[in-house]
Amino acid sequence: MGEVKLVATAAFGLEAVVKREAVALGFTGVTCVDNRVDFSPAKGELLESAVVRANLWLRSADRVLLRLSAFEATSFDMLFEGTRALPWGDWIPPDGKFTVTGKSVKSGLFSVPDVQSIVKKAVVEKLKAKYKQSWFAETGAEYTIQVSLLKNVATLTIDTTGAGQGLHKRGYRAKANEAPLKETMAAALIALARYNGKENFLDPCCGSGTLPIEAALMARNIAPGLGRKFACEEWPQIRRAAWKEARAAAYAAIRTEAMPPIFGADADPAAIVLAKANAELAGVDDCIVFENRVVAQTHLPAERGIAIVNPPYGERLGRTKEVERLYAELGKIFNPTPWHVYVITPDEFFEAAYKKKARAKRKLFNGMIKVDYYQYF
């Protein structure tokens, strides 16, 4: 099937977190660049096994791609020929349904619709030659081809996770409250806090429960993709037995005896009902205590622990004064205590309202919102 590499895409600022996960999973040749981590299968591992494991186990990545090639493309002819030269028939069967998505940054070929059209035509031409037919029904498994142009270099990938079904779609959050935190972002925030699965964990603004649930999944070593399906499960190139074996291994790895002390609270009673339902779907409802209470009534469950807070933002709510008061209340609760506190917010007045300067800040994007991750060790 040629020299195919693996790529885990990542939100801006989280590349190092995803890299650390990939290394911990035993993948080799792990390197990170803007918004992605490149890696290869573990030593002696088949490519199909690596694809399956990456989708099941990566907690903070957005999706897993197969990178077929990267080449210079300063003209549509170069893009067409470079694309047609690739072994598309090794991956897309005669009945495969494939679409092309694209983006172009700082490249001469700036018209994304034209770029997508050229790539689609080139793939079709290659498949015509491979299968000796002029028309394709496209009724089979789905393949999403991505063409990314950056500084006149075209990178061609196939999405193994599934269009519209990024790795944040764990399967436990059927419903969510307003402006939910993505599961992948929550997992990354927890990883950045160096949570070890045994410490006291608190989220006093838990909403639909994403942060406490992700902490519980980590503590019990539950693979984040265990409760969902992936696009490449329907691909003939990846044996169904590979998925069966990987899922069986993932179930065997769960630490069912672990009872991590995890706590979540929210001022909205409906959010707590939703959080409990989501925790039950995730299989961790027995190790999370959810309570309906406002931030000012927060009770620290132990002398020490980790608190991660994704509070309602002033910009998002349009009620800056109210959010300032909330930040001040958080400051009164945690200052001074031995708790490690982490807060994600775009509000630049946070430190002033909290009345303490953070030991460190990390710039991230929560969806399309630029935020800072304030860290108090």
C-alpha positions, 0 to 999 in steps of 0.5 A, spaced: 500 500 500 505 504 499 509 509 504 503 511 508 503 515 514 499 517 520 496 524 522 492 526 528 490 533 527 489 537 533 486 544 536 491 549 536 496 549 542 494 542 543 499 539 539 504 537 544 499 534 548 497 529 542 504 528 541 505 525 548 499 521 548 501 518 541 508 516 544 505 513 550 501 509 546 507 506 543 507 509 536 514 511 533 517 517 529 512 522 533 513 529 530 508 535 531 507 541 527 502 546 527 495 543 528 497 536 527 502 530 529 505 525 525 506 518 527 508 511 524 505 504 527 509 501 533 515 497 532 512 491 528 505 493 528 501 493 522 498 499 519 491 497 520 492 495 527 495 502 528 489 506 525 484 502 530 488 503 536 489 511 534 482 512 533 480 508 540 485 511 544 487 518 542 483 522 547 485 529 545 486 529 537 481 531 533 481 525 528 486 520 525 488 521 517 492 517 512 497 521 509 498 518 502 503 524 500 505 531 500 508 534 494 509 541 490 503 544 487 504 551 484 499 549 478 493 545 477 496 541 472 501 539 478 496 538 483 492 533 478 498 529 476 501 529 483 494 526 485 493 521 479 500 518 481 497 516 488 495 509 489 488 510 490 485 504 488 489 501 494 484 504 499 478 506 495 474 500 492 470 500 486 463 502 490 467 506 494 463 513 496 468 518 496 468 526 497 473 531 497 474 537 502 480 542 502 483 548 504 489 553 501 493 557 506 499 562 502 498 558 496 498 560 489 492 555 488 487 559 492 480 557 490 478 551 494 472 549 490 477 548 484 482 545 488 477 540 490 474 539 483 481 537 480 483 532 486 476 529 485 477 528 477 484 526 478 482 520 483 476 518 478 481 517 473 486 513 477 480 509 479 478 508 472 485 505 470 485 501 476 478 498 475 477 498 468 470 502 468 468 509 466 462 510 472 462 508 479 456 507 483 459 510 490 454 506 494 459 503 498 463 505 504 465 512 505 472 515 504 473 523 505 479 525 502 482 531 504 487 536 500 491 541 504 495 546 500 500 550 505 505 554 501 504 551 495 505 544 498 499 539 497 498 534 502 493 528 500 490 524 506 484 520 507 480 521 514 479 514 518 475 517 523 469 519 519 466 526 516 462 530 521 464 525 527 471 527 530 474 524 535 470 528 540 464 524 539 465 519 544 458 517 544 456 518 551 453 525 550 447 525 547 445 532 549 449 538 552 447 544 555 449 551 552 456 552 549 459 545 551 466 544 552 468 538 547 470 532 550 477 532 546 479 539 549 476 537 556 481 531 556 487 535 553 485 540 559 486 534 564 492 532 561 495 539 562 493 539 569 497 532 570 491 529 573 494 522 575 487 519 576 487 518 584 487 525 586 481 529 588 478 532 582 473 538 582 469 542 577 465 547 580 461 549 573 461 542 570 455 544 566 453 537 562 459 534 566 464 533 560 470 535 565 468 530 570 466 524 565 473 525 562 477 525 568 473 518 570 475 515 563 482 517 564 482 514 571 479 508 569 483 507 563 477 507 559 478 508 551 475 514 549 473 511 542 470 505 545 462 507 545 462 509 538 463 507 530 468 510 525 468 510 518 474 506 516 470 500 520 467 499 513 473 499 509 475 492 506 482 494 507 481 493 515 479 487 517 473 486 522 477 482 526 482 487 528 477 492 531 474 486 535 481 484 537 482 491 539 476 492 543 477 486 547 483 488 549 481 495 551 475 492 555 480 488 558 484 494 560 479 497 564 480 498 571 473 497 574 476 497 581 478 504 580 474 509 584 477 516 583 474 521 588 471 526 582 466 531 584 462 536 579 457 542 581 453 547 577 448 552 579 443 549 573 439 543 576 437 541 569 445 541 567 446 536 573 440 532 571 444 532 564 451 530 567 448 524 571 445 521 565 451 522 561 456 519 566 451 513 566 452 513 558 459 513 559 459 508 565 462 512 570 456 514 574 458 510 580 465 514 581 462 522 580 458 526 585 454 531 582 451 537 586 446 542 584 449 548 587 452 555 586 459 557 585 459 561 592 457 555 595 462 550 593 465 546 598 472 543 597 471 535 598 478 535 601 484 538 603 488 538 596 486 536 589 485 539 582 480 543 580 479 545 573 473 550 571 470 552 564 466 558 567 461 561 563 464 567 559 462 574 560 463 575 552 458 569 551 453 571 556 453 578 555 453 579 562 460 581 564 459 584 571 456 577 573 462 573 571 466 578 574 463 576 581 463 569 579 471 569 578 471 573 585 468 567 588 472 562 585 478 566 588 475 566 595 474 559 595 481 557 592 486 562 595 489 560 599 489 553 599 493 547 597 489 546 591 491 546 584 487 550 580 486 551 572 481 556 569 479 556 561 476 563 559 477 568 554 476 574 559 482 578 560 480 581 566 480 574 569 486 575 573 484 581 576 477 579 578 480 572 581 485 577 585 491 572 583 496 572 578 497 565 574 503 562 575 502 560 567 498 561 561 497 557 555 493 560 549 488 555 546 482 555 542 475 553 545 472 552 538 472 559 534 474 562 541 481 564 543 482 563 550 487 562 555 488 557 560 490 560 567 494 555 571 495 556 579 500 550 581 
